[in-house]
Every structure is written in C-alpha cells, then in structure tokens.
Amino acid sequence: MVSTFKQDSEPEEDNDFDLEDEITEESDVVSLSEEENEEVKKQSSQQQKLWIERGISDIPENIHQAIRVKSDVICKAIIKVLEQRPKFSSVREKIPTYILKLWNIRTRGKPREQFAKRVDQQIAIMDRKGYVIIYKSKNERVKLAWVRYQDN
C-alpha cells in the first residue's frame, strides 16, 4: 500500500494547532454598545418582517401561483372577502374577482377561469362544512354562516 497523503508518511505532529488558540478569553470577546445592540435588533426584526412577507406568505404574486395555492388559503381569502362586503354577502360569480383584487393580481381568460373553478369548489366545500351559506336571491349569493342579520 502506497501512502498518498503527506500526513500518512510523516510522523504525527500538532500541525501548528493549539487547543488554547481555540478557546476565547472574555477579554477577546467584542462587546456591543447599547445603541449598536438596538440597531442590530432593529435590523433583524426588519429582516424577519421581510422574510415573513416574502418567504412564508401565503399570498400568491401571480395567477399561476394563485391557481396552485393551497385550499385553506383560498378559504381564508373567501372569508376575508365576505367580511369586507356589505351584509357579509356577495354574488357567487364575483368572489374570484374580489379575491384576485385582494391579492393584487390582474388576469383574464383561461387562467382566470381555472382559478374561478377552484374558488367555486372551495365555496361548495365550505357550504357543506357550514362556514358559508349559499342562497338564491335574484342570483346565487354566498354569505358568511356565523353572521346573522339583525334589525336595529
């Protein structure tokens, strides 16, 4: 067997490495002033906010992401849209439009139809679970189930 490494052929040395070099003393540690410490905290909180908004955010940026978004995100958007409407009610066909406005997405044609189909499926599921009520007025409407209309 031929040794290919220089280390194998030479006797063992400490390779200029001392364990004492690795241990830092308290005097070597750099301490930050209170102002610098607050500035670092402020920067990290801003970075966390940006990270939360961009990285973890459930809100899609374009129609293709909106089509692939999880169903619970669509359900939350439906509830949010209905909470913003008068009497917590809306025409069923208009809900996909309101959701896309909420997400600041502009689209037409096939992708919008695909998204509308997904939203319609989620509305049907939410109706079966009792989160929303689908009723017929002059046209088919959707209303939040837990909000009751009260006469004052």
N, C-alpha and C positions, 0 to 999 in steps of 0.2 A: 504494500500500500504506500503510495506516494503522498506526502503531505502537500496540500495545495495552498494552505494558508501559512503566512509567515508566523502567525501566532502558534501554530502547531509545532513548528520546528524549533522555536526558541523556548528557553525556559520561562516559566511564568514570572511575570513582573507585575508591578502595580499599575503600569501604563499611565503614570503621572496622575493617578486619580486618588484623591484622598477623601475619605468619608467626611472629614472635617470641613472640606470645601462645600459640601452639600448642605450642611447644617447652617442655617442663617441665624445670626445672633439678633437680639432685639434691637441693637443699635444700627444694624444694617437695614432694617425694615423702614420703608419710606412711609411717613405718616402724612395724611392729607389734612389741610386746614378745614375748618367747618364750612367755609364758603365753597371750596373745591368739592367737598363731600356732598353738599347740597346740589351743586351743579351736576355732578355725576349722577345723583339720584334723579334729577330732573330730566337729564338726557335719557336715562334708562327707562323712565316712565313714558317719555315721548316715543321711544323706540317700541316699547310694549304696545302703546296705543296703535301705532302704525302697523305693527305686526298683527295685532288683533284685527284691525280693519281690513288689511290686505290678505293675510295668510289664512286666518281661521274663518273669516267672514263667510257666511252662507249666501250672501247676495251675489248673484252672478253679474258678470261685466258685459256679456253679450248674449244674443238669443241662443246660440249654440250651447253655452253653459246653462242657460235657463231651461232648455229642453232636457238636459241631463241632470238637473238639480234633484236632490232627494225629495221624496214626497212630503216629509214633515216640514221642510222649508216652504213648500207650496202651501201647505195647510196653514202655517203661521202667517204667510202673506195674505191668504184669503181672509183670515180673521182680522188682520191689521187693516185691510182694505174695507171690510164691512164695518169696522169700528169707526172709520173716518166718514162713512156715508151717512146721509140723513136717515134717521129712524133705523139705523143699523141694517139697512136693506139695499139691495141692488138688483138690476136686471141680470139674469144668469149669463147672458151672452157678453156682457160688458166687463165681467170680472177679470178675464185675462188682460184686457186693455188697462184696467186700473192697476193690476199687479206690475205690468211692464212699465207703467208710468212711475210707480213706486220705486222700481229698480233703475229708472232712467235708461231704459232700453227702447230703441226705436227699431221697428221691423215691419215687414209686410210679407204677404204671400205665403208660401208653403211653411217656412219655419214658424210663423205666427199661428197657422192652423194646427201644426203639430203641438205647439205649446198650449193652445186653447183646448185641444183634445185632452191633454194631461190634466189641465186645471179642471175640466169638466168631470173627469174620472175622480179626481180628489174631492170635488164637491159632492158627488154621489156617495162616496165612501163616508165623508163627514156627515151627510144626511142620515145614513144608516146607523152611524155611531151616536147621533143625536147632538152634534156640535152646531149644525145649521139646520134650518127648515127650508125646504123648497115648497113654494106655494104658487098658485096661479092667480094673478090679478088680471090685468089686461094682457099681460105676458108673463112668462115664467120668471119668478123672482127668488132670490136667496136672502135669508135673514138669519142673524145670529140666534141660536136657540135659547141661550140663557138670558137674553134681554127681552123683557116684557114691556109692551107699550102701556103707558099709564096716563090716564086723564087727570089733569091738574085742575 
